[in-house]
Amino acid sequence: MSLIRSGFLAAVVAVAGLAIAYVDSRPGWDDTGVTVTAIAIVAFAAAAVSGRRPWLWAILAGVWTPAIEIASSGQLASSSALLVAAVGAAAGYGLARLARRGADSTTDRPAG
């Protein structure tokens, strides 16, 4: 993946994570399941597209929710968003590796 594509993907993931955190911080929002799922999906998709650095995608997707929550209320419970993002990113990275391995095995077959 080129540096420009990686930078663009990083910006998209950071904005998506920030948007999720913003919605989660609204007084009327009380749906942790949706927040957790959104964070996991963003991290998963980024790691699957990139196929590299799952730790980066986990941080970019998941850091905003605890950052906003800790800054506003001092509660540390939202730190689990980083764990959710890490699981999503690891799964996406695993999928990318499996896809790459499958593609490599089909191109390594002798013609005939």
C-alpha positions in Angstrom: 0.0 0.0 0.0 1.4 3.3 -1.0 2.2 6.0 1.5 -0.5 8.3 0.1 -3.2 5.5 0.4 -2.0 4.7 3.9 -2.2 8.3 4.9 -5.7 8.7 3.4 -6.8 5.5 5.1 -5.4 6.7 8.4 -7.3 10.0 8.1 -10.5 8.3 7.3 -10.2 5.9 10.2 -9.3 8.7 12.6 -12.3 10.8 11.5 -14.6 7.8 11.7 -13.3 7.0 15.2 -13.7 10.6 16.3 -17.3 10.7 14.8 -18.2 7.5 16.7 -16.8 9.1 19.9 -18.7 12.3 19.3 -22.0 10.5 18.9 -21.2 8.3 22.0 -20.5 11.4 24.1 -23.9 13.0 23.3 -26.2 13.2 26.4 -29.1 11.3 24.7 -27.0 8.5 23.3 -27.0 5.4 25.4 -26.3 2.5 23.1 -23.0 0.9 23.9 -23.6 -2.0 21.6 -23.8 0.2 18.6 -20.7 2.2 19.6 -18.7 -1.0 20.2 -19.8 -2.5 16.9 -19.0 0.6 15.0 -15.5 0.8 16.5 -14.8 -2.9 15.7 -16.1 -2.6 12.1 -13.9 0.5 11.4 -10.8 -1.1 12.8 -11.6 -4.4 11.1 -12.1 -2.8 7.7 -9.0 -0.6 7.9 -6.8 -3.6 8.9 -8.3 -5.8 6.2 -7.8 -3.1 3.5 -4.3 -2.3 4.6 -3.1 -5.7 5.5 -0.4 -4.2 7.7 -0.1 -2.5 11.1 -3.2 -3.7 12.9 -2.1 -1.8 16.0 -2.2 1.5 14.2 -5.8 0.9 13.0 -6.9 -0.1 16.5 -5.4 3.0 18.0 -6.9 5.4 15.3 -10.3 3.8 15.6 -10.5 3.3 19.3 -8.6 6.0 21.1 -11.2 8.8 20.7 -14.0 7.3 22.8 -11.9 6.9 25.9 -10.1 10.2 25.3 -13.4 12.2 25.2 -15.0 10.2 28.1 -12.0 10.4 30.4 -11.6 14.2 29.7 -15.3 14.9 30.3 -16.1 12.6 33.3 -12.9 11.0 34.4 -14.4 7.6 34.0 -11.9 4.9 32.7 -14.5 2.3 31.7 -14.5 3.5 28.1 -10.9 2.4 27.8 -12.3 -0.9 26.8 -12.9 0.7 23.4 -9.2 0.2 22.7 -9.6 -3.6 23.4 -12.6 -3.8 21.1 -10.7 -1.9 18.4 -7.7 -4.2 18.8 -9.9 -7.3 18.4 -11.5 -5.9 15.3 -8.1 -4.9 13.8 -6.6 -8.3 14.6 -9.5 -10.0 12.8 -9.2 -7.7 9.8 -5.5 -8.3 9.6 -6.0 -12.0 9.9 -8.5 -11.9 7.1 -6.1 -9.9 4.9 -3.3 -12.5 5.6 -5.5 -15.4 4.7 -6.6 -13.7 1.5 -3.0 -13.0 0.6 -2.0 -16.6 1.4 -4.9 -17.9 -0.7 -3.9 -15.7 -3.6 -0.3 -16.8 -3.3 -1.2 -20.4 -3.4 -3.2 -20.1 -6.5 -0.5 -18.4 -8.4 2.2 -20.9 -7.3 0.6 -23.8 -9.1 2.5 -25.1 -12.1 0.8 -24.7 -15.4 -0.4 -27.9 -17.0 
